[in-house]
Amino acid sequence: MPTTEVNQDHFSDIPTIEGLRLSYESCFTCGVSWYDHHISLDCAECGGYALQRPCPECGGKCSSYWTRNCAISHEKRRATWEGKCLCK
């Protein structure tokens, strides 16, 4: 029976699920990792926060945290958040 040798270098270029997730949870504009809680203050896609932020409607008074919508943030190149203000 013939043996098949697998060249591990061949597989090193294939993206992993974890690698794709880390890339998706990073800013496409400036390149910082939101996953690692990094942001750029002068980048519209970062919007001053990583993956969560205090409620933007009441300035955080309601103690609610909103979650970044990564897909729309990437598409529009502007930070987009999902959540509900508990003051209303």
C-alpha positions, -999 to +999 in steps of 0.1 A: +000+000+000+015+034-010+020+059+017+011+095+013+033+122+029+016+154+039+035+185+036+026+206+067+038+238+050+010+234+025-016+237+053+000+267+070-016+291+045-051+278+051-070+302+074-084+288+106-118+295+120-101+313+149-079+333+126-110+344+105-128+354+137-099+374+149-096+391+115-134+398+115-132+413+150-105+438+138-108+472+122-106+469+084-096+506+082-068+510+107-060+473+115-063+473+153-078+443+171-111+450+187-109+414+201-078+424+221-096+456+232-075+479+210-090+510+193-079+540+174-094+573+186-092+590+152-108+561+132-145+563+123-148+525+120-134+520+155-156+548+169-136+550+201-145+516+214-137+479+208-165+453+208-187+469+235-195+504+246-216+521+272-251+531+260-246+559+235-282+572+239-279+582+275-241+584+278-240+552+299-263+564+327-285+533+323-255+509+328-264+491+295-236+480+272-241+479+235-224+454+211-206+463+179-222+451+148-190+441+130-206+434+096-222+469+093-192+486+109-170+470+082-194+477+054-200+514+063-165+520+077-182+536+106-188+521+141-223+506+144-238+494+177-267+473+188-284+476+222-312+491+241-312+521+264-327+511+297-337+548+304-364+547+279 
